[in-house]
């Protein structure tokens, strides 16, 4: 891959007047936030169909593994951050039971509407709340959640460091955060094959959603996202302890875990 894995991280920590990455482009932080919002407004209604296509169905197994690593049990409070269409909320709701609470949170109202409708269709309403939030400034009290999961969402946050600090603040002592994200393949041959496969995503996006540009951004944002070790360091810098990561599919995705 031609881009340095931590280049996005470096530019995003410079302050409001600096530039950040929207895919390969250098844009202002405000412009990135606006354009990422447009991406998800565009793809919300077909988001889950495209997930199945571009992951060849493996995202379901990966999400199940993430839930197993969460340690969530009855009575827990869980933040499903950048939760979009509600996949994780649907998985966590029966685990926390009637005494627990899930907050399905996303910055994008189109994604939230899809997630809310899916939860209603599944009859999951009693222990799930919906909140439109910015991950960088979570509107929750300190030490609120036993677990925070952000799946394929940190990559799209304008200031990742600020979001990680906000997540840390709202975790209870002993609570854990899980960051599931596309990452960097550990095998060069796999990496080249993955790069070639991902170049087809904009074509599939055009066919399925009528939007090739959003999936062009997806490919570029993956390649600009910090690698496994860089993200681990970012979590440690935000205050998390005992940080580690689990490579999945040879590092195409990774689950980072950190504790407060």
Secondary structure, DSSP 8 states (H G I E B T S, - for coil): --S-TTHHHHHHTS-TTSEEEETTEEEEHHHHHHHHHHHHHHHGGGHHHHHHHHHTTHHHHHHHHHHHHH---TT-EEEEET-TT-HHHHHHHHHH-TT-EEEEEES-HHHHHHHHHHHHHTT--TTEEEEE--GGG--S-TT-EEEEEEES-GGG-S-HHHHHHHHHHHEEEEEEEEEEEE---SSHHHHHHHHHHHTTHHHHHHHHHS-SHHHHHHHHHHHHS--HHHHHHHHHHTT-EEEEEEEEGGGTEEEEEEE-
